């Protein structure tokens, strides 16, 4: 692994181990449909460094016209640049703004989700890509019993780490659009939360299987879908995320302390 390619999070379903790895690679696009998951194509963005589809090296976003910025991100079958091609971005992210810095900061980056090999424990295989901006800086925790429509008074949610059985086992994910805040520029690294059904393992096609429905490792900002995880900024004080005293986030950690559950 080279610069920017980092293990970010891991979890277990009780029998198999999963890892989430940051690739720090954007995705080239011509139209919004090339991006998917509620992302938008910004054809006015280019890149510095290696091409986005090259495994090695950094690929940094830039605005077309900037010094040394390659305006066309994609190439055709003859290796010629594709005019008006740009990068996938998330305009619903708290980091997005209609400025050069805001557009570059909202670029979605590839995470890879893999399952640990049973034959070579050093390897994670059957990799699934996950293109996201809100969860560039991601952590994961499992919970044993979570159903969002439960009546908490009669059926409390079970936030203890997941065991090897149960239909309501989930993977909780917290994330941010980056590592360094920009509060001084009136943009913020909002904290996002999402959950997915606990994956069982892999099906015959190498895709992760979950219970009760198949869920790909892809997050977006929809609040009304049962087959994709939900991603919303954490809200405080009447819908406004509270300002952070220190604007440098770096990595995060979340833990459930059972003795404080009623605190």
C-alpha positions as CSV (number, residue, x, y, z in Angstrom):
1,X,0.0,0.0,0.0
2,X,1.2,3.5,-0.8
3,X,0.2,6.9,0.5
4,X,-3.5,7.3,1.2
5,X,-4.3,3.5,1.0
6,X,-5.1,2.8,4.6
7,X,-7.1,0.2,6.6
8,X,-10.0,2.2,8.1
9,X,-12.3,-0.1,10.0
10,X,-13.1,-3.8,10.6
11,X,-15.9,-5.9,12.0
12,X,-16.9,-9.5,12.4
13,X,-20.2,-11.3,11.9
14,X,-19.2,-13.9,14.4
15,X,-17.5,-16.3,12.0
16,X,-16.0,-14.1,9.2
17,X,-14.0,-10.9,9.4
18,X,-14.5,-7.9,7.2
19,X,-12.2,-4.9,6.5
20,X,-12.9,-1.4,5.1
21,X,-9.9,0.1,3.3
22,X,-9.4,3.7,2.1
23,X,-8.1,3.8,-1.5
24,X,-8.1,7.7,-1.8
25,X,-9.2,7.3,-5.5
26,X,-12.0,9.3,-7.1
27,X,-14.1,8.1,-10.0
28,X,-14.2,9.7,-13.5
29,X,-17.6,10.5,-15.0
30,X,-19.4,12.3,-17.8
31,X,-22.9,12.3,-16.4
32,X,-24.5,11.7,-13.0
33,X,-25.5,8.2,-14.0
34,X,-21.8,7.3,-14.1
35,X,-21.6,7.9,-10.4
36,X,-24.8,6.5,-8.9
37,X,-25.9,6.4,-5.2
38,X,-27.1,10.0,-5.3
39,X,-23.7,11.4,-6.4
40,X,-23.3,14.1,-9.1
41,X,-20.8,14.4,-11.9
42,X,-18.8,17.7,-11.8
43,X,-17.4,17.9,-15.4
44,X,-15.5,21.0,-14.4
45,X,-13.1,19.0,-12.2
46,X,-9.8,17.5,-13.3
47,X,-7.0,15.7,-11.6
48,X,-3.3,15.9,-10.6
49,X,-1.1,12.8,-10.3
50,X,-2.0,9.4,-11.5
51,X,-5.2,8.5,-13.3
52,X,-8.1,7.6,-11.1
53,X,-8.3,4.0,-12.4
54,X,-4.6,3.3,-11.8
55,X,-4.0,1.3,-8.6
56,X,-0.9,3.1,-7.5
57,X,-0.2,6.7,-6.7
58,X,-2.3,9.6,-5.6
59,X,-5.1,11.1,-7.7
60,X,-5.9,14.6,-6.5
61,X,-8.9,16.6,-7.7
62,X,-8.4,20.1,-9.1
63,X,-10.6,22.6,-11.0
64,X,-10.2,22.8,-14.7
65,X,-7.9,25.6,-15.6
66,X,-5.7,25.3,-12.5
67,X,-2.0,25.0,-13.0
68,X,-1.1,21.5,-14.2
69,X,-4.6,20.3,-13.8
70,X,-5.6,17.6,-16.3
71,X,-9.1,18.7,-17.4
72,X,-10.3,15.4,-18.9
73,X,-10.3,12.5,-16.4
74,X,-11.5,9.7,-18.6
75,X,-10.0,8.0,-21.7
76,X,-11.6,6.1,-24.5
77,X,-10.6,2.7,-25.9
78,X,-7.8,4.4,-27.9
79,X,-6.4,6.0,-24.7
80,X,-7.5,9.5,-25.9
81,X,-8.9,11.9,-23.3
82,X,-12.7,12.0,-23.2
83,X,-13.8,15.7,-23.4
84,X,-16.0,17.2,-20.7
85,X,-15.3,14.3,-18.3
86,X,-14.9,15.1,-14.6
87,X,-15.2,13.5,-11.2
88,X,-18.1,12.2,-9.0
89,X,-19.0,14.5,-6.1
90,X,-21.5,14.7,-3.3
91,X,-23.4,18.0,-3.4
92,X,-25.4,17.0,-0.3
93,X,-22.3,16.7,1.9
94,X,-21.6,19.3,4.5
95,X,-18.2,19.9,2.9
96,X,-19.7,20.9,-0.5
97,X,-19.8,24.6,-1.5
98,X,-20.1,26.3,-4.8
99,X,-16.5,27.4,-4.7
100,X,-13.3,25.8,-6.0
101,X,-12.4,24.5,-2.5
102,X,-15.9,23.2,-1.8
103,X,-16.2,21.4,-5.1
104,X,-12.8,19.7,-4.7
105,X,-13.5,18.7,-1.1
106,X,-16.8,17.1,-2.0
107,X,-15.2,14.6,-4.4
108,X,-16.3,11.0,-3.6
109,X,-13.5,8.5,-3.0
110,X,-13.4,4.8,-3.3
111,X,-13.4,2.6,-0.2
112,X,-13.0,-1.1,-0.5
113,X,-14.8,-3.6,1.6
114,X,-13.3,-7.1,1.8
115,X,-13.7,-10.4,3.6
116,X,-10.7,-12.0,5.3
117,X,-9.4,-15.1,3.5
118,X,-9.7,-18.4,5.3
119,X,-6.6,-19.8,3.5
120,X,-4.3,-16.8,3.9
121,X,-5.1,-14.6,6.9
122,X,-3.0,-11.8,5.5
123,X,-5.3,-11.3,2.6
124,X,-8.8,-9.7,2.2
125,X,-10.6,-11.0,-0.9
126,X,-13.9,-10.7,-2.8
127,X,-13.5,-6.9,-2.7
128,X,-16.6,-4.7,-3.2
129,X,-16.1,-1.0,-4.0
130,X,-17.9,1.7,-2.1
131,X,-17.8,5.2,-3.6
132,X,-18.5,7.8,-0.9
133,X,-17.7,11.3,0.3
134,X,-19.6,11.3,3.6
135,X,-17.7,8.2,4.9
136,X,-14.1,8.9,3.7
137,X,-13.2,8.9,7.4
138,X,-15.2,5.9,8.6
139,X,-15.4,3.7,11.6
140,X,-17.6,0.6,12.2
141,X,-19.2,-1.2,15.1
142,X,-21.5,-4.1,15.3
143,X,-24.7,-4.2,17.4
144,X,-26.6,-7.3,18.4
145,X,-30.2,-6.1,18.2
146,X,-31.3,-3.0,16.3
147,X,-34.6,-2.3,14.6
148,X,-35.3,1.4,14.1
149,X,-39.1,0.9,14.3
150,X,-39.0,-0.8,17.7
151,X,-40.9,0.8,20.7
152,X,-38.0,1.5,23.0
153,X,-40.2,1.4,26.1
154,X,-41.2,-2.3,25.5
155,X,-38.3,-3.6,23.4
156,X,-35.1,-1.7,24.0
157,X,-32.4,-1.7,21.3
158,X,-29.5,-4.0,21.9
159,X,-26.3,-2.0,21.4
160,X,-23.9,-4.7,22.7
161,X,-21.4,-6.1,20.1
162,X,-23.1,-8.6,17.8
163,X,-22.9,-12.3,18.4
164,X,-23.2,-15.1,15.8
165,X,-27.0,-15.1,15.5
166,X,-30.0,-12.9,15.2
167,X,-32.0,-11.2,12.4
168,X,-31.5,-7.7,13.9
169,X,-27.8,-7.7,13.9
170,X,-26.4,-4.6,12.2
171,X,-23.2,-2.8,11.4
172,X,-23.2,0.8,12.5
173,X,-21.0,3.2,10.5
174,X,-20.0,6.7,11.5
175,X,-18.1,8.9,9.0
176,X,-17.0,12.3,7.9
177,X,-16.1,13.8,4.5
178,X,-12.5,14.2,5.4
179,X,-9.9,14.4,8.2
180,X,-9.2,18.1,8.6
181,X,-12.0,20.5,9.3
182,X,-12.6,23.8,7.6
183,X,-14.8,25.7,10.1
184,X,-12.9,28.9,9.5
185,X,-14.2,28.8,5.9
186,X,-17.7,28.1,7.1
187,X,-17.7,24.6,5.9
188,X,-17.8,21.6,8.3
189,X,-16.9,17.9,8.4
190,X,-20.4,16.8,9.4
191,X,-20.6,13.5,11.3
192,X,-22.7,11.0,9.4
193,X,-24.3,7.8,10.6
194,X,-25.6,4.8,8.7
195,X,-26.3,1.2,9.4
196,X,-26.4,-1.9,7.2
197,X,-27.7,-5.4,7.8
198,X,-25.0,-7.8,9.1
199,X,-23.4,-9.6,6.1
200,X,-23.4,-13.4,6.4
201,X,-20.6,-14.0,4.0
202,X,-20.5,-14.3,0.2
203,X,-22.9,-15.7,-2.3
204,X,-21.9,-17.7,-5.4
205,X,-21.1,-14.5,-7.3
206,X,-18.8,-13.2,-4.7
207,X,-21.3,-10.5,-3.4
208,X,-21.9,-10.0,0.3
209,X,-25.1,-11.5,1.5
210,X,-27.0,-10.2,4.4
211,X,-30.1,-11.0,6.4
212,X,-32.9,-10.4,5.6
213,X,-32.1,-8.6,2.3
214,X,-29.0,-8.1,0.2
215,X,-27.2,-4.9,0.9
216,X,-24.2,-3.7,-1.1
217,X,-21.6,-1.6,0.7
218,X,-22.8,1.7,-0.7
219,X,-24.2,4.6,1.3
220,X,-26.2,7.5,0.3
221,X,-28.4,10.2,1.8
222,X,-31.8,8.6,1.2
223,X,-34.0,8.2,4.2
224,X,-36.7,6.0,2.6
225,X,-35.1,2.8,1.4
226,X,-34.9,-0.6,3.0
227,X,-32.2,-2.1,0.8
228,X,-29.6,0.7,1.2
229,X,-28.2,2.0,4.5
230,X,-29.3,5.4,5.7
231,X,-26.9,8.3,6.0
232,X,-27.8,11.5,7.8
233,X,-25.7,14.1,9.6
234,X,-25.9,13.9,13.4
235,X,-28.0,16.8,14.5
236,X,-27.9,18.7,17.7
237,X,-29.7,21.8,19.1
238,X,-32.7,22.0,16.8
239,X,-31.1,20.6,13.7
240,X,-27.8,22.4,13.9
241,X,-24.7,20.3,14.3
242,X,-22.7,21.8,17.2
243,X,-19.5,23.5,16.4
244,X,-16.3,21.6,17.3
245,X,-13.8,23.4,19.5
246,X,-10.9,21.9,17.6
247,X,-11.2,21.7,13.8
248,X,-8.8,18.9,13.2
249,X,-10.6,15.6,13.4
250,X,-8.0,12.9,12.2
251,X,-9.4,9.5,13.2
252,X,-12.4,8.8,15.4
253,X,-13.5,6.0,17.7
254,X,-17.0,5.0,19.1
255,X,-17.7,2.5,21.8
256,X,-20.8,1.3,23.7
257,X,-20.4,1.3,27.4
258,X,-23.2,-0.9,28.7
259,X,-23.1,0.5,32.3
260,X,-23.8,4.0,31.0
261,X,-26.7,3.0,28.7
262,X,-29.3,4.8,31.0
263,X,-27.0,7.7,31.7
